[in-house]
C-alpha cells in the first residue's frame, strides 16, 4: 500500500501494518479530506479491522462542506465496522469532548489524548511510529 501524503495530512509509518497514523499540520481542505477518505476506503477493503491515530497538535481547522463528499461519508460509515481503536492527540477541546461522547455510542474504542500523552496514545492503538 502506498504512503499517504496530501496537503496538510501526512501518514506516519508504524510498526504495525493494521495501524494507520496521520499527522495534521494546518487547515484540511476538501481535496485533502476526500483523498484521506479514498485512502481509508482502500485500507478498509484490505483489512477487516484497523486502528487509527491522528496527531492534531498543529491542526488549524477544516472545510465543513467536505463532510458532504460521497467518499468522506462512505469512509465514516465504513469506519464503524473496520476501526477497532481510534486515538486523537491534541484535538481541540470541543472535538476531544465529542470523541469522549462518541466512544460511548459507537462500536469503536475512541479516546482523545493531550499532547503530552502521545506515548499513551500509541500504546492505545498498539503500535509505535517508525522514525527514519
VEXDRENNU-532191 format. One record per atom (N, C-alpha, C): residue number from 1; atom name; y, z, x. Coordinates in Angstrom, 2 decimals, m for minus. Last residue first. Example, Ala and Ser with C-alpha at 12.3 -4.5 7.8 and 13.67 -1.06 7.14 Angstrom:
2
i 2, at N, yy m2.25, zz 7.08, xx 12.85
i 2, at CA, yy m1.06, zz 7.14, xx 13.67
i 2, at C, yy 0.03, zz 7.87, xx 12.90
i 1, at N, yy m5.69, zz 7.80, xx 13.19
i 1, at CA, yy m4.50, zz 7.80, xx 12.30
i 1, at C, yy m3.30, zz 7.80, xx 13.20
//
This chain:
132
i 132, at N, yy 7.49, zz 10.64, xx 12.52
i 132, at CA, yy 7.24, zz 9.58, xx 13.52
i 132, at C, yy 7.78, zz 9.96, xx 14.87
i 131, at N, yy 5.81, zz 12.92, xx 10.64
i 131, at CA, yy 7.03, zz 12.71, xx 11.40
i 131, at C, yy 6.72, zz 11.71, xx 12.50
i 130, at N, yy 4.62, zz 13.18, xx 7.52
i 130, at CA, yy 4.25, zz 12.64, xx 8.83
i 130, at C, yy 5.55, zz 12.28, xx 9.53
i 129, at N, yy 4.64, zz 16.17, xx 5.56
i 129, at CA, yy 5.25, zz 14.90, xx 5.96
i 129, at C, yy 4.73, zz 14.47, xx 7.33
i 128, at N, yy 1.68, zz 17.29, xx 3.93
i 128, at CA, yy 2.74, zz 17.53, xx 4.90
i 128, at C, yy 3.36, zz 16.18, xx 5.24
i 127, at N, yy 0.29, zz 18.51, xx 0.80
i 127, at CA, yy 0.47, zz 17.54, xx 1.88
i 127, at C, yy 1.56, zz 18.03, xx 2.83
i 126, at N, yy 0.25, zz 19.80, xx m1.73
i 126, at CA, yy m0.95, zz 19.64, xx m0.91
i 126, at C, yy m0.86, zz 18.60, xx 0.17
i 125, at N, yy 2.32, zz 20.57, xx m3.32
i 125, at CA, yy 1.75, zz 19.25, xx m3.58
i 125, at C, yy 0.54, zz 18.95, xx m2.69
i 124, at N, yy 2.78, zz 23.16, xx m2.23
i 124, at CA, yy 2.51, zz 22.99, xx m3.66
i 124, at C, yy 1.86, zz 21.65, xx m3.96
i 123, at N, yy 3.52, zz 22.60, xx 0.40
i 123, at CA, yy 2.27, zz 23.30, xx 0.14
i 123, at C, yy 1.84, zz 23.10, xx m1.32
i 122, at N, yy 6.04, zz 21.46, xx m0.11
i 122, at CA, yy 4.98, zz 20.66, xx 0.50
i 122, at C, yy 3.62, zz 21.30, xx 0.28
i 121, at N, yy 7.30, zz 23.75, xx m1.16
i 121, at CA, yy 7.16, zz 22.54, xx m1.99
i 121, at C, yy 6.06, zz 21.65, xx m1.43
i 120, at N, yy 7.31, zz 25.47, xx 1.01
i 120, at CA, yy 6.53, zz 25.84, xx m0.18
i 120, at C, yy 6.31, zz 24.63, xx m1.09
i 119, at N, yy 9.10, zz 24.07, xx 2.63
i 119, at CA, yy 7.72, zz 24.29, xx 3.09
i 119, at C, yy 6.81, zz 24.64, xx 1.92
i 118, at N, yy 11.50, zz 24.24, xx 1.16
i 118, at CA, yy 10.83, zz 22.94, xx 1.33
i 118, at C, yy 9.38, zz 23.09, xx 1.80
i 117, at N, yy 13.25, zz 26.24, xx 0.46
i 117, at CA, yy 11.84, zz 26.40, xx 0.09
i 117, at C, yy 11.03, zz 25.11, xx 0.30
i 116, at N, yy 15.90, zz 25.69, xx 0.85
i 116, at CA, yy 15.24, zz 26.50, xx 1.88
i 116, at C, yy 13.75, zz 26.71, xx 1.61
i 115, at N, yy 16.49, zz 24.32, xx m1.56
i 115, at CA, yy 16.45, zz 23.60, xx m0.29
i 115, at C, yy 15.70, zz 24.39, xx 0.78
i 114, at N, yy 14.30, zz 25.44, xx m4.19
i 114, at CA, yy 15.58, zz 25.43, xx m3.49
i 114, at C, yy 15.40, zz 24.74, xx m2.14
i 113, at N, yy 12.26, zz 23.55, xx m6.39
i 113, at CA, yy 12.36, zz 24.41, xx m5.22
i 113, at C, yy 13.78, zz 24.31, xx m4.66
i 112, at N, yy 10.60, zz 23.24, xx m9.46
i 112, at CA, yy 11.81, zz 22.98, xx m8.69
i 112, at C, yy 11.89, zz 24.01, xx m7.56
i 111, at N, yy 7.51, zz 21.92, xx m10.57
i 111, at CA, yy 8.31, zz 23.04, xx m10.06
i 111, at C, yy 9.51, zz 22.53, xx m9.30
i 110, at N, yy 4.86, zz 21.17, xx m12.76
i 110, at CA, yy 6.16, zz 20.77, xx m12.21
i 110, at C, yy 6.93, zz 22.00, xx m11.77
i 109, at N, yy 1.88, zz 19.95, xx m13.53
i 109, at CA, yy 2.44, zz 21.16, xx m12.93
i 109, at C, yy 3.72, zz 20.75, xx m12.22
i 108, at N, yy 1.62, zz 18.29, xx m16.60
i 108, at CA, yy 1.89, zz 18.14, xx m15.17
i 108, at C, yy 2.41, zz 19.47, xx m14.67
i 107, at N, yy 1.57, zz 18.00, xx m19.40
i 107, at CA, yy 0.33, zz 18.27, xx m18.65
i 107, at C, yy 0.45, zz 18.05, xx m17.15
i 106, at N, yy 4.44, zz 19.84, xx m20.69
i 106, at CA, yy 3.76, zz 18.60, xx m20.31
i 106, at C, yy 2.52, zz 18.94, xx m19.48
i 105, at N, yy 5.57, zz 22.34, xx m21.19
i 105, at CA, yy 5.22, zz 21.49, xx m22.33
i 105, at C, yy 4.52, zz 20.17, xx m21.97
i 104, at N, yy 6.25, zz 23.74, xx m18.90
i 104, at CA, yy 5.56, zz 24.47, xx m19.97
i 104, at C, yy 5.05, zz 23.56, xx m21.09
i 103, at N, yy 7.65, zz 21.99, xx m17.39
i 103, at CA, yy 6.39, zz 22.48, xx m16.86
i 103, at C, yy 5.57, zz 23.17, xx m17.94
i 102, at N, yy 10.07, zz 21.77, xx m18.73
i 102, at CA, yy 9.07, zz 20.72, xx m18.94
i 102, at C, yy 7.70, zz 21.15, xx m18.42
i 101, at N, yy 11.44, zz 24.03, xx m17.68
i 101, at CA, yy 11.09, zz 23.95, xx m19.10
i 101, at C, yy 9.96, zz 22.94, xx m19.33
i 100, at N, yy 11.71, zz 23.31, xx m14.98
i 100, at CA, yy 11.04, zz 24.56, xx m15.36
i 100, at C, yy 10.60, zz 24.56, xx m16.81
i 99, at N, yy 13.19, zz 20.97, xx m15.31
i 99, at CA, yy 11.85, zz 20.90, xx m14.70
i 99, at C, yy 11.06, zz 22.16, xx m15.06
i 98, at N, yy 15.57, zz 22.01, xx m16.32
i 98, at CA, yy 14.77, zz 21.12, xx m17.16
i 98, at C, yy 13.35, zz 21.01, xx m16.61
i 97, at N, yy 16.47, zz 23.46, xx m14.09
i 97, at CA, yy 16.14, zz 24.17, xx m15.33
i 97, at C, yy 15.28, zz 23.31, xx m16.24
i 96, at N, yy 16.94, zz 21.33, xx m12.34
i 96, at CA, yy 15.94, zz 22.35, xx m12.00
i 96, at C, yy 15.52, zz 23.14, xx m13.23
i 95, at N, yy 19.03, zz 20.02, xx m13.66
i 95, at CA, yy 17.73, zz 19.35, xx m13.50
i 95, at C, yy 16.63, zz 20.36, xx m13.18
i 94, at N, yy 21.05, zz 21.96, xx m13.40
i 94, at CA, yy 20.64, zz 21.51, xx m14.73
i 94, at C, yy 19.26, zz 20.84, xx m14.67
i 93, at N, yy 21.29, zz 22.20, xx m10.54
i 93, at CA, yy 20.88, zz 23.32, xx m11.39
i 93, at C, yy 20.35, zz 22.87, xx m12.75
i 92, at N, yy 19.84, zz 19.43, xx m8.70
i 92, at CA, yy 20.99, zz 20.10, xx m9.31
i 92, at C, yy 20.50, zz 21.16, xx m10.31
i 91, at N, yy 17.17, zz 20.08, xx m6.36
i 91, at CA, yy 17.67, zz 19.46, xx m7.59
i 91, at C, yy 18.93, zz 20.18, xx m8.05
i 90, at N, yy 15.82, zz 20.82, xx m4.03
i 90, at CA, yy 17.27, zz 20.66, xx m4.01
i 90, at C, yy 17.84, zz 19.97, xx m5.23
i 89, at N, yy 12.83, zz 19.22, xx m4.66
i 89, at CA, yy 13.53, zz 20.11, xx m3.73
i 89, at C, yy 15.02, zz 19.79, xx m3.79
i 88, at N, yy 10.24, zz 19.15, xx m6.89
i 88, at CA, yy 11.58, zz 18.64, xx m6.63
i 88, at C, yy 12.30, zz 19.67, xx m5.78
i 87, at N, yy 6.91, zz 18.19, xx m7.47
i 87, at CA, yy 7.83, zz 19.13, xx m6.83
i 87, at C, yy 9.17, zz 18.44, xx m6.59
i 86, at N, yy 4.18, zz 17.97, xx m9.42
i 86, at CA, yy 5.49, zz 17.33, xx m9.22
i 86, at C, yy 6.44, zz 18.38, xx m8.69
i 85, at N, yy 0.74, zz 17.23, xx m9.77
i 85, at CA, yy 1.80, zz 18.17, xx m9.39
i 85, at C, yy 3.05, zz 17.40, xx m9.02
i 84, at N, yy m0.53, zz 15.03, xx m11.05
i 84, at CA, yy m1.08, zz 16.39, xx m11.13
i 84, at C, yy 0.01, zz 17.42, xx m10.86
i 83, at N, yy 0.04, zz 12.14, xx m12.82
i 83, at CA, yy 0.63, zz 13.08, xx m11.86
i 83, at C, yy 0.06, zz 14.48, xx m12.09
i 82, at N, yy m1.13, zz 10.58, xx m14.85
i 82, at CA, yy m1.51, zz 10.35, xx m13.46
i 82, at C, yy m0.95, zz 11.34, xx m12.45
i 81, at N, yy m0.18, zz 11.17, xx m17.38
i 81, at CA, yy m1.63, zz 11.07, xx m17.17
i 81, at C, yy m2.01, zz 11.07, xx m15.70
i 80, at N, yy 2.55, zz 11.17, xx m17.04
i 80, at CA, yy 1.94, zz 12.30, xx m17.76
i 80, at C, yy 0.43, zz 12.31, xx m17.59
i 79, at N, yy 3.11, zz 8.72, xx m15.93
i 79, at CA, yy 3.09, zz 9.89, xx m15.05
i 79, at C, yy 2.46, zz 11.10, xx m15.73
i 78, at N, yy 3.29, zz 7.02, xx m18.09
i 78, at CA, yy 2.07, zz 6.99, xx m17.30
i 78, at C, yy 1.98, zz 8.21, xx m16.38
i 77, at N, yy 5.92, zz 7.59, xx m18.92
i 77, at CA, yy 4.78, zz 7.91, xx m19.79
i 77, at C, yy 3.48, zz 7.96, xx m19.00
i 76, at N, yy 7.29, zz 6.65, xx m16.64
i 76, at CA, yy 7.45, zz 8.05, xx m17.09
i 76, at C, yy 6.30, zz 8.47, xx m17.99
i 75, at N, yy 6.59, zz 3.95, xx m16.53
i 75, at CA, yy 6.17, zz 4.86, xx m15.44
i 75, at C, yy 6.29, zz 6.32, xx m15.86
i 74, at N, yy 7.79, zz 2.99, xx m18.93
i 74, at CA, yy 6.34, zz 2.90, xx m18.72
i 74, at C, yy 5.88, zz 3.89, xx m17.65
i 73, at N, yy 10.51, zz 3.40, xx m18.34
i 73, at CA, yy 9.88, zz 4.09, xx m19.49
i 73, at C, yy 8.37, zz 4.11, xx m19.31
i 72, at N, yy 10.74, zz 1.64, xx m16.16
i 72, at CA, yy 11.04, zz 3.07, xx m16.00
i 72, at C, yy 10.38, zz 3.87, xx m17.13
i 71, at N, yy 10.16, zz m0.83, xx m17.29
i 71, at CA, yy 9.30, zz m0.31, xx m16.24
i 71, at C, yy 9.51, zz 1.19, xx m16.03
i 70, at N, yy 12.33, zz m1.05, xx m19.19
i 70, at CA, yy 10.93, zz m1.01, xx m19.61
i 70, at C, yy 9.99, zz m0.44, xx m18.57
i 69, at N, yy 15.21, zz 0.99, xx m19.00
i 69, at CA, yy 14.45, zz m0.12, xx m18.45
i 69, at C, yy 12.98, zz 0.04, xx m18.82
i 68, at N, yy 16.55, zz 3.25, xx m19.68
i 68, at CA, yy 16.18, zz 2.36, xx m20.78
i 68, at C, yy 15.39, zz 1.14, xx m20.31
i 67, at N, yy 17.38, zz 4.52, xx m17.44
i 67, at CA, yy 16.26, zz 5.13, xx m18.17
i 67, at C, yy 15.77, zz 4.24, xx m19.31
i 66, at N, yy 19.67, zz 3.27, xx m16.66
i 66, at CA, yy 18.43, zz 2.85, xx m16.01
i 66, at C, yy 17.21, zz 3.43, xx m16.71
i 65, at N, yy 21.83, zz 4.47, xx m17.81
i 65, at CA, yy 21.23, zz 3.37, xx m18.54
i 65, at C, yy 19.95, zz 2.86, xx m17.89
i 64, at N, yy 22.67, zz 6.35, xx m15.92
i 64, at CA, yy 21.90, zz 6.80, xx m17.08
i 64, at C, yy 21.23, zz 5.65, xx m17.81
i 63, at N, yy 22.52, zz 6.20, xx m12.53
i 63, at CA, yy 22.97, zz 5.43, xx m13.69
i 63, at C, yy 22.09, zz 5.80, xx m14.88
i 62, at N, yy 22.97, zz 9.39, xx m10.86
i 62, at CA, yy 22.23, zz 8.16, xx m11.18
i 62, at C, yy 22.85, zz 7.48, xx m12.39
i 61, at N, yy 23.81, zz 11.51, xx m7.99
i 61, at CA, yy 23.83, zz 11.08, xx m9.39
i 61, at C, yy 23.03, zz 9.81, xx m9.59
i 60, at N, yy 23.48, zz 12.33, xx m5.40
i 60, at CA, yy 24.83, zz 12.45, xx m5.97
i 60, at C, yy 24.91, zz 11.97, xx m7.42
i 59, at N, yy 21.32, zz 14.00, xx m3.14
i 59, at CA, yy 21.44, zz 13.21, xx m4.37
i 59, at C, yy 22.82, zz 13.43, xx m4.97
i 58, at N, yy 20.56, zz 15.49, xx m1.02
i 58, at CA, yy 21.74, zz 14.64, xx m0.83
i 58, at C, yy 21.93, zz 13.68, xx m2.00
i 57, at N, yy 18.30, zz 16.85, xx m1.85
i 57, at CA, yy 19.42, zz 17.64, xx m1.35
i 57, at C, yy 20.69, zz 16.83, xx m1.14
i 56, at N, yy 15.88, zz 16.04, xx m2.95
i 56, at CA, yy 17.13, zz 15.59, xx m3.56
i 56, at C, yy 18.37, zz 16.30, xx m3.02
i 55, at N, yy 12.78, zz 14.94, xx m2.60
i 55, at CA, yy 13.73, zz 15.74, xx m1.84
i 55, at C, yy 15.11, zz 15.22, xx m2.21
i 54, at N, yy 9.98, zz 15.06, xx m4.57
i 54, at CA, yy 11.30, zz 14.45, xx m4.43
i 54, at C, yy 12.19, zz 15.41, xx m3.69
i 53, at N, yy 6.58, zz 14.49, xx m4.60
i 53, at CA, yy 7.62, zz 15.38, xx m4.12
i 53, at C, yy 8.90, zz 14.56, xx m3.99
i 52, at N, yy 3.56, zz 14.29, xx m6.51
i 52, at CA, yy 4.83, zz 13.73, xx m6.06
i 52, at C, yy 5.76, zz 14.83, xx m5.59
i 51, at N, yy 0.10, zz 13.39, xx m6.66
i 51, at CA, yy 1.16, zz 14.38, xx m6.72
i 51, at C, yy 2.40, zz 13.76, xx m6.11
i 50, at N, yy m2.25, zz 11.63, xx m8.74
i 50, at CA, yy m1.44, zz 11.77, xx m7.55
i 50, at C, yy m0.52, zz 12.98, xx m7.72
i 49, at N, yy m5.18, zz 10.21, xx m10.11
i 49, at CA, yy m4.29, zz 11.37, xx m10.02
i 49, at C, yy m3.55, zz 11.36, xx m8.69
i 48, at N, yy m6.23, zz 7.61, xx m9.92
i 48, at CA, yy m6.25, zz 8.30, xx m11.21
i 48, at C, yy m5.31, zz 9.52, xx m11.25
i 47, at N, yy m4.68, zz 4.92, xx m8.30
i 47, at CA, yy m5.10, zz 6.32, xx m8.17
i 47, at C, yy m5.11, zz 7.00, xx m9.55
i 46, at N, yy m3.85, zz 2.33, xx m8.94
i 46, at CA, yy m4.82, zz 2.53, xx m7.85
i 46, at C, yy m5.39, zz 3.94, xx m7.77
i 45, at N, yy m1.98, zz 2.46, xx m10.93
i 45, at CA, yy m3.09, zz 1.51, xx m11.10
i 45, at C, yy m4.20, zz 1.77, xx m10.09
i 44, at N, yy m0.15, zz 4.21, xx m9.81
i 44, at CA, yy m0.97, zz 4.69, xx m10.92
i 44, at C, yy m2.15, zz 3.76, xx m11.20
i 43, at N, yy 1.05, zz 2.44, xx m7.97
i 43, at CA, yy 0.31, zz 3.61, xx m7.49
i 43, at C, yy m0.64, zz 4.09, xx m8.59
i 42, at N, yy 2.32, zz 0.72, xx m9.78
i 42, at CA, yy 1.27, zz 0.19, xx m8.91
i 42, at C, yy 0.41, zz 1.33, xx m8.35
i 41, at N, yy 4.14, zz 2.57, xx m10.82
i 41, at CA, yy 3.15, zz 1.96, xx m11.73
i 41, at C, yy 2.01, zz 1.34, xx m10.92
i 40, at N, yy 5.64, zz 3.06, xx m8.51
i 40, at CA, yy 4.77, zz 4.11, xx m9.02
i 40, at C, yy 3.77, zz 3.56, xx m10.04
i 39, at N, yy 6.95, zz 0.55, xx m8.28
i 39, at CA, yy 6.11, zz 1.06, xx m7.19
i 39, at C, yy 5.13, zz 2.10, xx m7.72
i 38, at N, yy 8.39, zz 0.50, xx m10.68
i 38, at CA, yy 7.37, zz m0.52, xx m10.43
i 38, at C, yy 6.41, zz m0.06, xx m9.33
i 37, at N, yy 10.08, zz 2.73, xx m10.20
i 37, at CA, yy 9.17, zz 2.72, xx m11.35
i 37, at C, yy 8.06, zz 1.70, xx m11.14
i 36, at N, yy 11.52, zz 1.84, xx m7.98
i 36, at CA, yy 10.65, zz 3.00, xx m7.85
i 36, at C, yy 9.64, zz 3.04, xx m8.99
i 35, at N, yy 12.91, zz m0.31, xx m9.20
i 35, at CA, yy 11.99, zz m0.56, xx m8.08
i 35, at C, yy 11.02, zz 0.60, xx m7.89
i 34, at N, yy 14.49, zz 1.05, xx m11.08
i 34, at CA, yy 13.48, zz 0.10, xx m11.54
i 34, at C, yy 12.46, zz m0.18, xx m10.44
i 33, at N, yy 16.11, zz 2.55, xx m9.33
i 33, at CA, yy 15.30, zz 3.21, xx m10.35
i 33, at C, yy 14.16, zz 2.31, xx m10.82
i 32, at N, yy 17.40, zz 0.53, xx m7.89
i 32, at CA, yy 16.54, zz 1.50, xx m7.19
i 32, at C, yy 15.60, zz 2.19, xx m8.17
i 31, at N, yy 18.82, zz m0.77, xx m9.97
i 31, at CA, yy 17.85, zz m1.50, xx m9.14
i 31, at C, yy 16.89, zz m0.55, xx m8.44
i 30, at N, yy 20.54, zz 1.22, xx m11.03
i 30, at CA, yy 19.49, zz 0.63, xx m11.86
i 30, at C, yy 18.41, zz m0.05, xx m11.01
i 29, at N, yy 21.00, zz 3.74, xx m8.40
i 29, at CA, yy 21.45, zz 2.72, xx m9.35
i 29, at C, yy 20.26, zz 2.14, xx m10.10
i 28, at N, yy 21.56, zz 6.89, xx m7.36
i 28, at CA, yy 20.47, zz 5.99, xx m7.73
i 28, at C, yy 20.99, zz 5.02, xx m8.77
i 27, at N, yy 23.60, zz 7.92, xx m4.68
i 27, at CA, yy 23.54, zz 7.58, xx m6.09
i 27, at C, yy 22.40, zz 6.59, xx m6.36
i 26, at N, yy 22.33, zz 9.93, xx m1.96
i 26, at CA, yy 23.38, zz 9.26, xx m2.71
i 26, at C, yy 23.04, zz 9.01, xx m4.16
i 25, at N, yy 19.11, zz 9.84, xx m1.05
i 25, at CA, yy 20.44, zz 10.00, xx m0.45
i 25, at C, yy 21.43, zz 9.24, xx m1.32
i 24, at N, yy 16.00, zz 11.22, xx m1.42
i 24, at CA, yy 17.05, zz 10.51, xx m2.12
i 24, at C, yy 18.39, zz 10.87, xx m1.49
i 23, at N, yy 12.72, zz 10.76, xx m0.38
i 23, at CA, yy 13.99, zz 11.40, xx m0.09
i 23, at C, yy 15.08, zz 10.55, xx m0.74
i 22, at N, yy 9.45, zz 11.27, xx m1.65
i 22, at CA, yy 10.63, zz 10.43, xx m1.53
i 22, at C, yy 11.84, zz 11.28, xx m1.24
i 21, at N, yy 5.90, zz 11.08, xx m1.58
i 21, at CA, yy 7.13, zz 11.84, xx m1.41
i 21, at C, yy 8.28, zz 10.88, xx m1.15
i 20, at N, yy 2.80, zz 11.30, xx m2.91
i 20, at CA, yy 3.90, zz 10.35, xx m2.70
i 20, at C, yy 5.20, zz 11.14, xx m2.71
i 19, at N, yy m0.51, zz 11.82, xx m2.24
i 19, at CA, yy 0.79, zz 12.50, xx m2.40
i 19, at C, yy 1.88, zz 11.52, xx m1.99
i 18, at N, yy m2.86, zz 10.65, xx m1.58
i 18, at CA, yy m2.55, zz 10.78, xx m3.01
i 18, at C, yy m1.29, zz 11.60, xx m3.28
i 17, at N, yy m3.18, zz 10.71, xx 1.15
i 17, at CA, yy m2.96, zz 9.40, xx 0.52
i 17, at C, yy m2.68, zz 9.48, xx m0.98
i 16, at N, yy m1.54, zz 12.89, xx 3.16
i 16, at CA, yy m2.47, zz 12.86, xx 2.03
i 16, at C, yy m2.19, zz 11.58, xx 1.24
i 15, at N, yy 0.49, zz 13.12, xx 4.93
i 15, at CA, yy m0.86, zz 13.16, xx 5.49
i 15, at C, yy m1.93, zz 13.16, xx 4.40
i 14, at N, yy 3.16, zz 10.77, xx 4.15
i 14, at CA, yy 2.48, zz 12.07, xx 4.07
i 14, at C, yy 1.09, zz 11.96, xx 4.69
i 13, at N, yy 6.44, zz 9.35, xx 4.53
i 13, at CA, yy 4.98, zz 9.27, xx 4.75
i 13, at C, yy 4.36, zz 10.67, xx 4.73
i 12, at N, yy 8.76, zz 9.14, xx 2.08
i 12, at CA, yy 8.41, zz 9.99, xx 3.21
i 12, at C, yy 6.90, zz 9.87, xx 3.39
i 11, at N, yy 10.74, zz 6.42, xx 0.97
i 11, at CA, yy 9.47, zz 7.14, xx 0.94
i 11, at C, yy 9.29, zz 7.94, xx 2.21
i 10, at N, yy 14.05, zz 6.58, xx m0.13
i 10, at CA, yy 13.14, zz 6.24, xx 0.96
i 10, at C, yy 11.88, zz 7.09, xx 0.83
i 9, at N, yy 16.68, zz 5.50, xx m2.04
i 9, at CA, yy 15.37, zz 6.15, xx m2.12
i 9, at C, yy 14.48, zz 5.64, xx m0.99
i 8, at N, yy 19.03, zz 4.06, xx m2.08
i 8, at CA, yy 19.12, zz 5.48, xx m1.76
i 8, at C, yy 17.78, zz 6.21, xx m1.75
i 7, at N, yy 17.42, zz 1.08, xx m1.41
i 7, at CA, yy 18.74, zz 1.70, xx m1.54
i 7, at C, yy 18.70, zz 3.17, xx m1.15
i 6, at N, yy 14.17, zz 1.59, xx m1.03
i 6, at CA, yy 15.07, zz 0.82, xx m1.90
i 6, at C, yy 16.38, zz 1.58, xx m2.04
i 5, at N, yy 11.12, zz 1.62, xx 0.16
i 5, at CA, yy 12.46, zz 1.86, xx 0.67
i 5, at C, yy 13.40, zz 0.98, xx m0.14
i 4, at N, yy 7.72, zz 2.40, xx 0.50
i 4, at CA, yy 8.83, zz 2.17, xx m0.42
i 4, at C, yy 10.15, zz 2.53, xx 0.25
i 3, at N, yy 5.15, zz 0.62, xx 2.13
i 3, at CA, yy 6.07, zz 1.76, xx 2.19
i 3, at C, yy 7.28, zz 1.44, xx 1.31
i 2, at N, yy 2.24, zz m0.70, xx 0.45
i 2, at CA, yy 3.47, zz m0.80, xx 1.25
i 2, at C, yy 4.30, zz 0.47, xx 1.17
i 1, at N, yy m1.18, zz 0.00, xx 0.85
i 1, at CA, yy 0.00, zz 0.00, xx 0.00
i 1, at C, yy 1.23, zz 0.00, xx 0.89
//
